[in-house]
Amino acid sequence: MRIDEMAEAAFNNAAAHGFHDKERSVGDDASLLHTEVSEFYEAFRSGEHGVHYREGDSKPEGMMSELADIAIRLGDTAERLRRAGLVTQTLGEAIIEKMAYNKTRPYMHGNKRL
């Protein structure tokens, strides 16, 4: 599945489950993305490095599952913003453009450690 197909599928699934019934601000979107990143870090801190499945509903959990949630939330957000006319590129187009630019940057640009 291509990135833009994933973003559209994430948006459609969220909409089908009622997550687009109420208006969200860009701040709400940023907070929801941050929540997913925090859940990834908590999975790391808890030692959930492999995948495991929650009892009862077999929900996949662990670091990779949380990374998947980040990608899904990002896709949903990007597609929502595009459909609302707040952005003009698809997520895939933006990633391709940014990766091409990043190739032109100097080694350790800004001399940052991380």
N, C-alpha and C positions, 0 to 999 in steps of 0.2 A: 504494500500500500504506500502510495506517495504521501509526502507531508501534507499537501493541500487536501488530499482525499481523507487523511486522518483527521485534519482540522474540521472538515465538513461533517464527517461521521461523529466526531465528538460533540459538535454543536447540535446536530440532529438528535443524538441520544439525550443530551441534556435537555433539549426542548421537549422531547417526548416524555421525559420524566418530570416536567414542570419547572425546571430551573430557569426558564426564560419567561415565566408567567409574570414575574414582577420585574420592574426596571432595576438595573444595576448601574452603579457609577463606575468610572474607571478606577476609582479608589477601592471599590468593592472587589473588582477584578484583581487589583494588585494585592489586596489582603488575602484573597483566596489562593493566589499563586504562592504567596509567602507561607501560608498555612501548609501547603503541600511540600514546600522546601523544608519547613520545620519538621514535618512528619518523616521525611527522608533522613534528616539528621538524627532524630530520635530513634529511628530504626537502627542506625549505625551505633549510636550510643548504647542501645539495648542489646547489641550483639546479634541483631537479626540480619546477618549477612547473606544467608541463603533464603530460599523461598520456603514458606510454610503456609499451611491452610488452616484458617480459623474453624474451630469446631462448630457444627451447627449449619453453617451456610457455605463452607469451603472457600471463603474469601481469601484470595492470595495476599500474603503479607510479607514484609521484609524490604530491604533496601531497593531492590530492582522494581518491586511492585510500587513503591513510593515514587521512584523515578518515572515509572509509567504514568502514575497519577499526575506528575508535574507536566509531562508531555501532553496528556489528555486535556488538562485544565488550560494549558497554553494554547492548544489547538482550538478549544472551545472559545477562549477569550479572543484570539486573533480573528476567528471567523465571525464572532459577534460584532467586533469593532468594524470589520470590513462590511458586513451587511448593514450596519448602522450608518455607514458612510464616514466614519471617523478616521479610517485609514484607507489608502488606495491600493496597497500591495497585499498580496496573499502572504501567509506566513512563509511558504516555500520560496517565493520571490525575495522576500526580505532576508532569509537565511542565505540564499545563494549570493545576493549582493554583499552582505556583510562578510561572509567567508572570503569572497574575492578581495574585498578591501583589507581584511586582516592579513592576507598573504603579503601585502605591501608594507606592513608595519615592521619597524626594526626589532631586532632581537631584544626580548624582555622590555619592550617599549614602556617608558615611564619608570624603569628600573624597580618595578614592584616585585616583592617576593612571592606573592600569591596572586 
